[in-house]
Amino acid sequence: MTDLSIFKKNDRQILKKISGNEGGRPVKKDSEKHSQKVTINFTIAEKGKLLKRSKALGGIPITTMIRNLLFKNGYI
């Protein structure tokens, strides 16, 4: 077991030595990155409906839900 006092300094080098790896997730390819933005404006009532539907689907973000619907219907 390691002594927790070494973590007080928040020294990344020590954390790397203990963990034995670089950590973090692998880098995505450029073709997989979602880097382009599109803005859509909704009314308060429309956003409320979207929030209800996203909660019914397990609480996924509205943006993910919209993207999935566009993909499913062949728009992207």
N, C-alpha and C positions, 0 to 999 in steps of 0.2 A: 504494500500500500504506500501511497505517496503522502507526504506531509502537505496539508492544505495551505500552510503559510506561504508556500512558493506561488500560489495563485493570487495572493494579495497584491503583488506588484503588477499583475496583468501583463507579464512578459510573454510575448508571443513565441519567442524562441524556446522558452521553457515548455510552453504548451505543445509546440511542434515536437520537441524531443520526447515528451511523455506519450503523445498520441501516435507518433511514428509515421504520420502521413501529413500531407499538405492541408487536407480538409476542404470543405466547400463542394459545391456541385460542379460537374464538368461544364465546360464552356459550350454554348450552343453554336451550331453552324449559322452563318449569315442567312441562309435560306430558311432557317427555322425561327429566326427572331421576329417578333411582332414590333416593328419599329415605326410603322406609319399610323398616324392618328386620323380619325374621322369624328367630327362633332355632330351630335344629334340633339335637338331640343325637344323635350316632352312637356306636357302640361302636368300639373300636380296630380290630377286624377290618373293620367296615363302612367306616371311613375309609380303611383300606388299599386296599380294593377301589375306592373312589372315586378315590384317588390313581393307581392303576394305569390306570384307565379315562381319567382326565384326561391322563396322560402319553401314552397311545395316541392320543389326539385332538390331539396336538401341544403338550401342556403347558399347556392352558388352565386357568385357575383353577377349582377345584371349584364355587365359587358360580356362576360363569358357566355351567358345564356343567349344573348343576341348573336354573338359570333357563331355559336353552335347551330342556331336556327338558320342563319345565312348559309353556313356550310352544308347543313342537311338538305336544304332546298335548292342547292346547286348554284347559288349566287356567287360563291367564292370557291 
